[in-house]
Amino acid sequence: MSSKKPSSGKSQMAGTDTLDRSNTNVKLDSLETFRDDATDQALRTNQGVKIADNQNTLKVGARGPSLLEDFIMREKITHFDHERIPERIVHARGTGAHGYFETYKSHSALTKAGFLQDPVKKTPVFVRFSTVQGPRGSGDTVRDVRGFAVKFFTDEGNFDLVGNNMPVFFIQDAIKFPDFVHAVKPEPHNEIPTGGSAHDTFWDFVSLVPESAHMVIWAMSDRAIPKSLRSMQGFGVHTFRLINAEGKSNFVKFHWRPSAGTCSLVWDEAQKLAGKDTDYHRRDLWESIETGDYPEWEFGVQIISEEDEHKFDFDILDPTKLIPEELVPITPLGKMVLNRNPDNFFAETEQVAFCPGHIVPGIDFSNDPLLQGRLFSYTDTQISRLGGPNFHEIPINRPVAPFHNNQRDAQHRSTIHKGRASYEPNSIDGGWPKETPPAAKDGGFESYPERIDANKIRQRSDSFSDHFSQARLFFHSMSKHEQEHIIAAYSFELGKVEREHIRARQVNEILANIDLELAKRVAENLGLPAPKAGTVTARKVSVTESPALSQANLLPGNIKTRKVAILAANGVDGQAIEALKQALAAEGAHAKLLGPTSAPVKTADGKLLPVDASMEGMPSVVFDAVYVPGGAASIKALSGNGVALHYVLEAYKHLKAIALHGDAKQLLDVLHLQADEGLLAIKDAKDLKAFFAAIAQHRVWAREPKAKAIPA
Ligand code: HDD
């Protein structure tokens, strides 16, 4: 693949530096003294005793009973017996990476947050991506929302932005979260289905809760089957506040935009990947970082002044609403780069504890009732998941900012506090640690002094009551093929629902209020009567289409990091392979050579070429495009090889770019396919331009109606 040096390789000795810091000024070596490497070290017990025999329990004679006194065996088995911790209640399946954030310039007019001031400074981050529904071992490519949680280790404390790859949420008030999660999780009697929402309890709930309509249509769109974690947008979802040194506050929505563009798998491919490579997303992230293709996102905000809080036809505190970019464009703030894989999955990715309540001076919450509830829930869940309130001392969670206070003791306390006073005020320890007034330099955290004059009530604001306009905005902003995918996804999911009254309620009371044509098409696929009208009068809104929401408009315009499968058998044209590899490398893309087996293939001019894998070992679903080089004998062999033929057909069905070089053109006849703008018969290297242009389009959407006739 790439010749770049891997970012991390082996873990490092405590205190020594093997991290790639060529592009960061973060002094991780002094911060991360907890990393451990056993190279050159003796095997010892947890008490430091060297172990002479790690193969045999202490026994009375070679064939006799084992002895309880074997403290070495007991320590080892006891520790093993307690290796597992509870998985996350939601977002259990995930993967993480280290990196850094740098601001483009000082944003002091907007916020006093230190990490957004100095463009020379690099703030370390740890990011964890996740699915929501499935357990820890579930598939990566299921139809689901993806978590996008970023921990910024700023000099002023940790800031956790715990978002998703969709800008809205299913419910408006945190008190409904346990209901929603119970409904979407596998059903309680048989724990089916794993990883997906295509079942009765989910659709029962969402068809009864119309505020979910907007988020559900996002979940039925291609956004719920992202191509990779690197090609997802991220959203803070809620409205937050940014506050500058003068105390001026603006409302903001946080956005992450990937430099790889935003794109998705196709549904059949996503389903197959869940079996053929359960770890597809985590593998892609890991390998990209190891290869030096560091994933990048631009961090930006939509800014709404205090005065404009009420100027929209929705409430900015309602987490089921987005702010169309056509109304408020995104102001770029900086960029995030992920450039280092964790050394240990459990210690880092599993134990990282995100809490939306972790903010720093210059950032504050809004009164979004979903956000307010989250501020409680995350710290609370870590206490049972990580075994007590000291989870901030676990290395991956430790702030790089110093933390001193009078909290003491509890399970897993690792800090050894000196001094006698664990209270404030005190005169015994000189009064330390002391408060820092907000006005001081690097002042203490101060909440925005928002004035509120209201009664204490349990009530949903009227301004939260329009549940369908933005779901309609989303549907109408999609390209034709994206709309077709949404119709297919609703039809697939509701087709799995056993109870007809739930299917009918979703169609008549939700979909018909979003868009009648959508409802009719889904009804037809389910064999239900088509609704004639919605049950709610559509409201008049200022924006009815938002091109920024369609992934058709979010491609990067290049083929960087794209992966091409080269199919070859004995007799292949070796020069064609070389020419393709060189051309791809020039574009920052990669290729893998695949043979009928894992044995090397012989080129037409007699050279032995090692292959990266067999065609079964790396199926078409893990690639972006397929190239079949010519060579009469190779094409003859591939034409009679079912795996090779299926490979090309499957790539065709999944709308991928395919180039058939020289003799490989014969495969068109063998497979009864017709060339199209992405299925190209090419003669030499100069024709690769068209192939690369097709890859840059991500998929050949025009082929989709035809591809439906290809067996799955
Ligand atoms: Fe949540 C985990 C994102 C609403 C309660 N949530 C969790 C994670 C992400 C989100 C990305 C995984 C973090 C990680 O990688 O460790 N959650 C969201 C978003 C929401 C949201 C974007 C709405 C805008 N969540 C939400 C509500 C509640 C929770 C309303 C409860 C009232 N979420 C949790 C949790 C989890 C969690 C149960 C499970 C594991 C954890 O927190 O650490 O507390």
Residues whose N, C-alpha, C, O or C-beta is under 5 A from the ligand:
A	BS01	HDD	R88 I89 V90 H91 R128 S130 G147 F148 A149 V162 G163 N164 F169 A174 F177 V237 V352 F354 L370 G373 R374 S377 Y378 T381
